[in-house]
Amino acid sequence: MYLHVTGTVTAERERLAPHAEEEARVLRRLKADGVVLSSFRRTDKPGAFLIVEAESLDSAREHLNQLPYAANGLLTFEFIEVGRL
């Protein structure tokens, strides 16, 4: 299953800084594992857009909740199932 995931930052930017290095490391691992296929940083406000491949919605949530921003309640996700054209 493919998912378009919108990540919305729900905290002040300064609360993100202590987790930034670990966030990047976990995101690189999710990419290497083939879970996150593409990732984009929003330019209009703090947040991200991801294309994710997972066996199920629950599996995608489990993987993305490993990201420190999400694990610490600083980022929430909206999931939309999509298909290839």
C-alpha positions as protocol buffer text, in pm:
chain_id: "A"
residue {
  index: 1
  type: MET
  ca { x: 0 y: 0 z: 0 }
}
residue {
  index: 2
  type: TYR
  ca { x: 119 y: 351 z: -82 }
}
residue {
  index: 3
  type: LEU
  ca { x: 35 y: 649 z: 136 }
}
residue {
  index: 4
  type: HIS
  ca { x: 69 y: 1023 z: 100 }
}
residue {
  index: 5
  type: VAL
  ca { x: 152 y: 1145 z: 449 }
}
residue {
  index: 6
  type: THR
  ca { x: 131 y: 1504 z: 564 }
}
residue {
  index: 7
  type: GLY
  ca { x: 336 y: 1577 z: 874 }
}
residue {
  index: 8
  type: THR
  ca { x: 227 y: 1884 z: 1069 }
}
residue {
  index: 9
  type: VAL
  ca { x: 448 y: 2036 z: 1337 }
}
residue {
  index: 10
  type: THR
  ca { x: 238 y: 2093 z: 1647 }
}
residue {
  index: 11
  type: ALA
  ca { x: 501 y: 2261 z: 1866 }
}
residue {
  index: 12
  type: GLU
  ca { x: 721 y: 2568 z: 1862 }
}
residue {
  index: 13
  type: ARG
  ca { x: 1025 y: 2529 z: 1636 }
}
residue {
  index: 14
  type: GLU
  ca { x: 1269 y: 2565 z: 1925 }
}
residue {
  index: 15
  type: ARG
  ca { x: 1131 y: 2241 z: 2075 }
}
residue {
  index: 16
  type: LEU
  ca { x: 1238 y: 2055 z: 1759 }
}
residue {
  index: 17
  type: ALA
  ca { x: 1608 y: 2144 z: 1780 }
}
residue {
  index: 18
  type: PRO
  ca { x: 1710 y: 1890 z: 2049 }
}
residue {
  index: 19
  type: HIS
  ca { x: 1568 y: 1608 z: 1834 }
}
residue {
  index: 20
  type: ALA
  ca { x: 1683 y: 1724 z: 1487 }
}
residue {
  index: 21
  type: GLU
  ca { x: 1991 y: 1502 z: 1453 }
}
residue {
  index: 22
  type: GLU
  ca { x: 1808 y: 1187 z: 1564 }
}
residue {
  index: 23
  type: GLU
  ca { x: 1510 y: 1279 z: 1342 }
}
residue {
  index: 24
  type: ALA
  ca { x: 1741 y: 1291 z: 1038 }
}
residue {
  index: 25
  type: ARG
  ca { x: 1905 y: 959 z: 1134 }
}
residue {
  index: 26
  type: VAL
  ca { x: 1571 y: 778 z: 1174 }
}
residue {
  index: 27
  type: LEU
  ca { x: 1438 y: 926 z: 848 }
}
residue {
  index: 28
  type: ARG
  ca { x: 1751 y: 803 z: 664 }
}
residue {
  index: 29
  type: ARG
  ca { x: 1694 y: 455 z: 809 }
}
residue {
  index: 30
  type: LEU
  ca { x: 1326 y: 454 z: 705 }
}
residue {
  index: 31
  type: LYS
  ca { x: 1435 y: 552 z: 353 }
}
residue {
  index: 32
  type: ALA
  ca { x: 1705 y: 281 z: 345 }
}
residue {
  index: 33
  type: ASP
  ca { x: 1445 y: 26 z: 463 }
}
residue {
  index: 34
  type: GLY
  ca { x: 1213 y: 126 z: 176 }
}
residue {
  index: 35
  type: VAL
  ca { x: 938 y: 261 z: 401 }
}
residue {
  index: 36
  type: VAL
  ca { x: 977 y: 629 z: 307 }
}
residue {
  index: 37
  type: LEU
  ca { x: 1004 y: 649 z: -70 }
}
residue {
  index: 38
  type: SER
  ca { x: 1012 y: 1030 z: -96 }
}
residue {
  index: 39
  type: SER
  ca { x: 1021 y: 1314 z: 152 }
}
residue {
  index: 40
  type: PHE
  ca { x: 969 y: 1686 z: 108 }
}
residue {
  index: 41
  type: ARG
  ca { x: 998 y: 1974 z: 353 }
}
residue {
  index: 42
  type: ARG
  ca { x: 716 y: 2227 z: 339 }
}
residue {
  index: 43
  type: THR
  ca { x: 824 y: 2579 z: 244 }
}
residue {
  index: 44
  type: ASP
  ca { x: 511 y: 2759 z: 362 }
}
residue {
  index: 45
  type: LYS
  ca { x: 522 y: 2640 z: 726 }
}
residue {
  index: 46
  type: PRO
  ca { x: 695 y: 2374 z: 938 }
}
residue {
  index: 47
  type: GLY
  ca { x: 604 y: 2027 z: 822 }
}
residue {
  index: 48
  type: ALA
  ca { x: 666 y: 1760 z: 562 }
}
residue {
  index: 49
  type: PHE
  ca { x: 508 y: 1554 z: 288 }
}
residue {
  index: 50
  type: LEU
  ca { x: 608 y: 1189 z: 256 }
}
residue {
  index: 51
  type: ILE
  ca { x: 532 y: 903 z: 19 }
}
residue {
  index: 52
  type: VAL
  ca { x: 533 y: 585 z: 224 }
}
residue {
  index: 53
  type: GLU
  ca { x: 505 y: 218 z: 134 }
}
residue {
  index: 54
  type: ALA
  ca { x: 375 y: -13 z: 405 }
}
residue {
  index: 55
  type: GLU
  ca { x: 174 y: -333 z: 444 }
}
residue {
  index: 56
  type: SER
  ca { x: -107 y: -148 z: 621 }
}
residue {
  index: 57
  type: LEU
  ca { x: -203 y: 186 z: 767 }
}
residue {
  index: 58
  type: ASP
  ca { x: -116 y: 56 z: 1115 }
}
residue {
  index: 59
  type: SER
  ca { x: 227 y: -51 z: 992 }
}
residue {
  index: 60
  type: ALA
  ca { x: 289 y: 293 z: 839 }
}
residue {
  index: 61
  type: ARG
  ca { x: 189 y: 459 z: 1166 }
}
residue {
  index: 62
  type: GLU
  ca { x: 418 y: 229 z: 1362 }
}
residue {
  index: 63
  type: HIS
  ca { x: 714 y: 309 z: 1136 }
}
residue {
  index: 64
  type: LEU
  ca { x: 661 y: 686 z: 1132 }
}
residue {
  index: 65
  type: ASN
  ca { x: 601 y: 706 z: 1504 }
}
residue {
  index: 66
  type: GLN
  ca { x: 966 y: 603 z: 1543 }
}
residue {
  index: 67
  type: LEU
  ca { x: 1059 y: 953 z: 1428 }
}
residue {
  index: 68
  type: PRO
  ca { x: 1155 y: 1154 z: 1737 }
}
residue {
  index: 69
  type: TYR
  ca { x: 934 y: 1451 z: 1648 }
}
residue {
  index: 70
  type: ALA
  ca { x: 629 y: 1222 z: 1635 }
}
residue {
  index: 71
  type: ALA
  ca { x: 736 y: 1013 z: 1935 }
}
residue {
  index: 72
  type: ASN
  ca { x: 766 y: 1329 z: 2144 }
}
residue {
  index: 73
  type: GLY
  ca { x: 430 y: 1473 z: 2035 }
}
residue {
  index: 74
  type: LEU
  ca { x: 584 y: 1750 z: 1823 }
}
residue {
  index: 75
  type: LEU
  ca { x: 455 y: 1625 z: 1486 }
}
residue {
  index: 76
  type: THR
  ca { x: 127 y: 1464 z: 1380 }
}
residue {
  index: 77
  type: PHE
  ca { x: 46 y: 1276 z: 1060 }
}
residue {
  index: 78
  type: GLU
  ca { x: -245 y: 1261 z: 819 }
}
residue {
  index: 79
  type: PHE
  ca { x: -250 y: 952 z: 597 }
}
residue {
  index: 80
  type: ILE
  ca { x: -414 y: 922 z: 256 }
}
residue {
  index: 81
  type: GLU
  ca { x: -393 y: 599 z: 60 }
}
residue {
  index: 82
  type: VAL
  ca { x: -283 y: 656 z: -299 }
}
residue {
  index: 83
  type: GLY
  ca { x: -216 y: 442 z: -606 }
}
residue {
  index: 84
  type: ARG
  ca { x: 40 y: 460 z: -883 }
}
residue {
  index: 85
  type: LEU
  ca { x: -60 y: 612 z: -1216 }
}
